[in-house]
């Protein structure tokens, strides 16, 4: 399968590198088109093919991954439909519905909307895929294989993709802030910065794996750590007093609403 990347920035680049790392694609299977010369040069040095324009990209690829920033999509996708006829496209553009994308591109092509996140680069991504897609069975299997090689895949109706964008798409940034804050607390109480950051990051990683691998409710696992009158329950009390739980709920809610706003403004 030949895969073209129309836009290979942070998210598209993470998927491209993840696919190479997992061995799902070889550099020769990949075609890249990006306005940034530094990006195309970097992937060319990895052995990927660089397409000079949308026509060359689409005609050389079986599937085109649409990874341009949503605010630039209208101009970047213009005329692409002339070359996508009978082919498939996968969109990772936040907030843009399949109807909007089809209107921008024009023409007759198959489309899958998905929301990935950047931890795909280290094989720990989270991918929300539109179950209403019109991709062929072979193309859906390829998409599943591609994305599951670098994380977990969840199929859902398109109306929930924006929600996934606000949760898992933007979520890594929220977690980086948590890791940084935990590390700052350790430094405040005497730990060296490097040590504190490693402990904080591993703690977040380990806690996440406990949830995924045990299948237990996070609240149950939290209670298992909180001894009566101990230091952990005092820490939990502090978080609850500061409204951390509500802050994260509002964070996801506001992020989802912003995704929808961005989609409507295109």
PyMOL commands that set and color helices and strands:
alter all, ss='L'
color gray80, all
select helices_A, chain A and resi 10-22+27-29+37-45+54-60+70-77+81-84+98-105+118-122+137-148+158-188+193-214+218-225+231-241+244-264
alter helices_A, ss='H'
color red, helices_A
select strands_A, chain A and resi 3-6+30-33+49-50+63-66+88-91+110-115+125-130+151-156
alter strands_A, ss='S'
color yellow, strands_A
deselect
rebuild
show_as cartoon
